[in-house]
Amino acid sequence: MVASNDGPAPTNIVTNGTINGTNGVTNGAVNGITNYLTNIKLSGNGVVYSSPFAGQGRPNKFYPIDGHYPDSVPEATGKRKVVGGGLAGAAAAGSLSRLPDVELKVCERADKVREAGALIGVMVSAMRSLSRMLSPAGWESMQRLLYRGDGYEGINHRFWRTGEIMTCALSPHTPRYMEEGRISRQALHDVLMQDVPKGIMHFEKHVLRVEKNADEGATGMRIFFEDGSTEDTDMVIAADGLYSKIRRGYLPDSEVRYRGRVSYRQIVPMELVKHIKGLPNDTSSWRRNGEVVFLSKLEPGVYSFVTMATEPEEYANTLRWQHTMDKEGIDRLLEHFKDWDPIINEVIRSLPSVDAYPLNAAPWMCDLIRDDAVAFVGDAAHPTAGAYGAGCSFAFGDVRALYLSLWRSHNSATATSGTAYDVPYSLHLYNETRRHFLHRVEQQIQMDKVDLAYVSAAETDEGWIRRYRERFTINWWLLEHDVDARWQEVEAMERHMYKNKNAAADIAKAVSMIVGD
Ligand SMILES: Cc1cc2nc3c(=O)[nH]c(=O)nc-3n(C[C@H](O)[C@H](O)[C@H](O)COP(=O)(O)OP(=O)(O)OC[C@H]3O[C@@H](n4cnc5c(N)ncnc54)[C@H](O)[C@@H]3O)c2cc1C
């Protein structure tokens, strides 16, 4: 099949598990749904693309803005600084650089983008955001790289001792090309970087703090770097991760604490594990009382081992992010998982080494904005690495909401005088779009602990499996959250409510209006 996103495409109808049309689709079947898509196209391996979603679903299709992809930084009157160049920072750089009248700069502490070996589950919610954020080339890369397995089950949940499948994360109404998939963090980061214009990313720029610019008549923020330099900017996008210095500047009590489990992870060439008999071809998670082992293929030729294992705090304190443990780590894992499904130990034995990372967290921010000029995105805003395998979904949702909010307040007529955007209003829209949803997710994390305690108290394996199935919730509201839909809901309300002292009276008047008034 030939990859293409340009020009007129045939109209096909997807109905009840098959796709009819002239494209000869074999692999793009959709289970059990009747769905009418127009302009379906194919690219590589039978992946179904359909505008307006497949990388063509840029804002010009949904909203009146010409979202093109500049090769160089556009002429600017609005300065934005992104602090942190991880998944959230790279997504912000690629996305926000397409806004008009913006000068964007990313300040990244590291000297280069590093391989940080982890499986990233890209959930449906993330796919929705990416389909509207990425360039066609970026979206094409995602379709090529994501590992989805053979079926439509998402990640299988298996019983830790036997590997029996207990449940799975079905999403039967989602077309194949929008289904969740698995990819390495590095490959995902590379995809995002494809859309970042040259000259935007600045390495070895370690930000110590930000402050409101106190110069007379000044607005915006001043950024203080470790090398003693400072820079002024209209707006800061804090994407500096779980340990965010910027967050702790505003919330000194936002203490990052160990949450009882260590993540051991390794990404290896498929060659190292392909000899293992009975290695599942799906993405599977083995579960036991809060401990999890994930095994999965990722992008072509790559296999991933990730586990979250209960470890004492004294031991966890000796570990660091990307801390490589050779034989000592492998031996520890073999001992820890000796009673689990034997396939897990076989995989562990095939690993040359393993990285260990203590899973820390801090309370999530109630408001994602500060000083009418700072927006928090990604783990900086919701510091719990890996919740529901949806950390990147949350980060991309943040970036997408921020993009839409800034776009909404852009006024090209005032751009020449340096006020192309109403930043405070944009940040208000952003905060209202994200904070309620994220608060609800954080609540769910707490409530899930009650279910976990109930399941863990089972006295037999059969009882454990029964309780797990009974309490497992599929969480589409979270994993498939559509940030554009939420943003539309907020914006349609806030255009009437924002700073409107007469909002209550206006609403009362509207209630009594008849259409045409
Ligand atoms: C074991 C594990 C498994 C996970 N699995 C999944 C999964 O399956 N699915 C999923 O969606 N998510 C998963 N996550 C979470 C996901 O990795 C994070 O949510 C995501 O990486 C957050 O991106 P971020 O850009 O906000 O933060 P980071 O990726 O941490 O990036 C922050 C960046 O900011 C830079 N920085 C920090 N401080 C400064 C400073 N002062 N000045 C300048 N730069 C700075 C850092 O160098 C870094 O590059 C997992 C996490 C872990 C630990």
The ligand as an SDF file (V2000), in Angstrom:
LIG
                    3D

 53 58  0  0  0  0  0  0  0  0999 V2000
    8.2930    3.4390   34.8810 C   0  0  0  0  0  0  0  0  0  0  0  0
    7.4210    4.3990   34.1840 C   0  0  0  0  0  0  0  0  0  0  0  0
    6.4990    3.9310   33.2680 C   0  0  0  0  0  0  0  0  0  0  0  0
    5.6660    4.8100   32.6090 C   0  0  0  0  0  0  0  0  0  0  0  0
    4.7740    4.3180   31.7210 N   0  0  0  0  0  0  0  0  0  0  0  0
    3.9810    5.1690   31.0510 C   0  0  0  0  0  0  0  0  0  0  0  0
    3.0520    4.7040   30.0740 C   0  0  0  0  0  0  0  0  0  0  0  0
    2.9190    3.5160   29.7950 O   0  0  0  0  0  0  0  0  0  0  0  0
    2.2860    5.6170   29.4280 N   0  0  0  0  0  0  0  0  0  0  0  0
    2.4010    6.9390   29.6870 C   0  0  0  0  0  0  0  0  0  0  0  0
    1.6960    7.7290   29.0680 O   0  0  0  0  0  0  0  0  0  0  0  0
    3.2540    7.4060   30.6100 N   0  0  0  0  0  0  0  0  0  0  0  0
    4.0450    6.5570   31.2950 C   0  0  0  0  0  0  0  0  0  0  0  0
    4.9170    7.0380   32.2010 N   0  0  0  0  0  0  0  0  0  0  0  0
    4.9110    8.4610   32.5050 C   0  0  0  0  0  0  0  0  0  0  0  0
    5.5860    9.2940   31.4510 C   0  0  0  0  0  0  0  0  0  0  0  0
    6.8900    8.8240   31.2320 O   0  0  0  0  0  0  0  0  0  0  0  0
    5.5940   10.7160   31.9640 C   0  0  0  0  0  0  0  0  0  0  0  0
    4.2860   11.1080   32.2860 O   0  0  0  0  0  0  0  0  0  0  0  0
    6.1330   11.6510   30.9130 C   0  0  0  0  0  0  0  0  0  0  0  0
    7.4450   11.2780   30.5660 O   0  0  0  0  0  0  0  0  0  0  0  0
    6.1200   13.0620   31.4430 C   0  0  0  0  0  0  0  0  0  0  0  0
    6.7280   13.9070   30.5400 O   0  0  0  0  0  0  0  0  0  0  0  0
    7.2240   15.3290   31.0000 P   0  0  0  0  0  0  0  0  0  0  0  0
    7.7890   15.9590   29.7820 O   0  0  0  0  0  0  0  0  0  0  0  0
    6.1700   16.0130   31.7730 O   0  0  0  0  0  0  0  0  0  0  0  0
    8.3960   15.0350   32.0470 O   0  0  0  0  0  0  0  0  0  0  0  0
    9.8550   14.4140   31.7650 P   0  0  0  0  0  0  0  0  0  0  0  0
    9.7910   13.3920   30.7010 O   0  0  0  0  0  0  0  0  0  0  0  0
   10.3730   14.0590   33.0870 O   0  0  0  0  0  0  0  0  0  0  0  0
   10.6630   15.6520   31.1710 O   0  0  0  0  0  0  0  0  0  0  0  0
   11.0620   16.7410   31.9570 C   0  0  0  0  0  0  0  0  0  0  0  0
   12.2220   17.4220   31.2260 C   0  0  0  0  0  0  0  0  0  0  0  0
   12.5310   18.6260   31.9040 O   0  0  0  0  0  0  0  0  0  0  0  0
   13.9400   18.7350   32.0650 C   0  0  0  0  0  0  0  0  0  0  0  0
   14.1670   19.5480   33.2500 N   0  0  0  0  0  0  0  0  0  0  0  0
   13.8930   19.2200   34.5280 C   0  0  0  0  0  0  0  0  0  0  0  0
   14.2130   20.2290   35.3640 N   0  0  0  0  0  0  0  0  0  0  0  0
   14.6790   21.2310   34.5690 C   0  0  0  0  0  0  0  0  0  0  0  0
   15.1630   22.5330   34.8530 C   0  0  0  0  0  0  0  0  0  0  0  0
   15.2180   22.9940   36.1160 N   0  0  0  0  0  0  0  0  0  0  0  0
   15.5700   23.3110   33.8360 N   0  0  0  0  0  0  0  0  0  0  0  0
   15.5080   22.8510   32.5560 C   0  0  0  0  0  0  0  0  0  0  0  0
   15.0690   21.6110   32.2310 N   0  0  0  0  0  0  0  0  0  0  0  0
   14.6580   20.8250   33.2390 C   0  0  0  0  0  0  0  0  0  0  0  0
   14.4060   17.2940   32.2140 C   0  0  0  0  0  0  0  0  0  0  0  0
   15.7710   17.1600   31.8860 O   0  0  0  0  0  0  0  0  0  0  0  0
   13.4780   16.5680   31.2420 C   0  0  0  0  0  0  0  0  0  0  0  0
   14.0100   16.5380   29.9460 O   0  0  0  0  0  0  0  0  0  0  0  0
    5.7600    6.1890   32.8770 C   0  0  0  0  0  0  0  0  0  0  0  0
    6.6860    6.6670   33.7910 C   0  0  0  0  0  0  0  0  0  0  0  0
    7.5210    5.7850   34.4290 C   0  0  0  0  0  0  0  0  0  0  0  0
    8.5250    6.3070   35.4070 C   0  0  0  0  0  0  0  0  0  0  0  0
  1  2  1  0
  2  3  1  0
  2 52  2  0
  3  4  2  0
  4  5  1  0
  4 50  1  0
  5  6  2  0
  6  7  1  0
  6 13  1  0
  7  8  2  0
  7  9  1  0
  9 10  1  0
 10 11  2  0
 10 12  1  0
 12 13  2  0
 13 14  1  0
 14 15  1  0
 14 50  1  0
 15 16  1  0
 16 17  1  0
 16 18  1  0
 18 19  1  0
 18 20  1  0
 20 21  1  0
 20 22  1  0
 22 23  1  0
 23 24  1  0
 24 25  2  0
 24 26  1  0
 24 27  1  0
 27 28  1  0
 28 29  2  0
 28 30  1  0
 28 31  1  0
 31 32  1  0
 32 33  1  0
 33 34  1  0
 33 48  1  0
 34 35  1  0
 35 36  1  0
 35 46  1  0
 36 37  1  0
 36 45  1  0
 37 38  2  0
 38 39  1  0
 39 40  1  0
 39 45  2  0
 40 41  1  0
 40 42  2  0
 42 43  1  0
 43 44  2  0
 44 45  1  0
 46 47  1  0
 46 48  1  0
 48 49  1  0
 50 51  2  0
 51 52  1  0
 52 53  1  0
M  END
$$$$
